Amino acid sequence: MEKIKTLSIPLSKIAIIVRNNREIEEWSKFLQDNSIEVESKLKTNIIKSDYIKFILKFLEIIDNPYANEESFIDILRCEFIDVDKLDILMINQYLYNKNYVRKDKIRIFDLLNKLENFEELELKNKQKLLDFRNNLVYLNSKLASTNFIIFFNEFIEKSNILNYVEKN
């Protein structure tokens, strides 16, 4: 490193090519430890962004609400989804207890579809869950009936993700 610094070559003119992502991480750490700023594909990889991960998970659930129960719960627990987190915990516990020995498992989406007449759980804010379900159904129908650009605009508006990103 000291030799490179003595060659009078501007650091912005130096490129390091590696064989795999693991090596990028090692070189990046080494350079940063030596007070050299690093710009790499890994540093700007949008697929690693929590927002992008959320969007991809949510799109999967919109496309098929039965696709992945764990992702469905993750979506509901996300900060920018306006549902009471205690209600999610109660639903999760309820489903766990009901499904523990069942072969025909109760799914989250099925439970949300029966929520209006569902009195077994004392939820703090049932209406917010109903609103979420209605948005999910609406977005699913938009996905099936419009082009992706129109759908995605609706998705951004209904998911509230843009407001959240702008605030943080």
Protein Blocks (a to p, Z undefined) as FASTA:
>chain_A
ZZmmmnopafklpccddfbfklmmmmmmmmmmnopacddfklmmmklpmklmmmmmmmmm
mmmmmlpmmlmmmmmmpmklccdfklmmmmmmmmmmmmmmpmbdcdfklmmmmmmmpckb
ccfblmlmmmmmmmmmmmmmmmmmmcfklmmmmmmmmnommmmmmmZZ
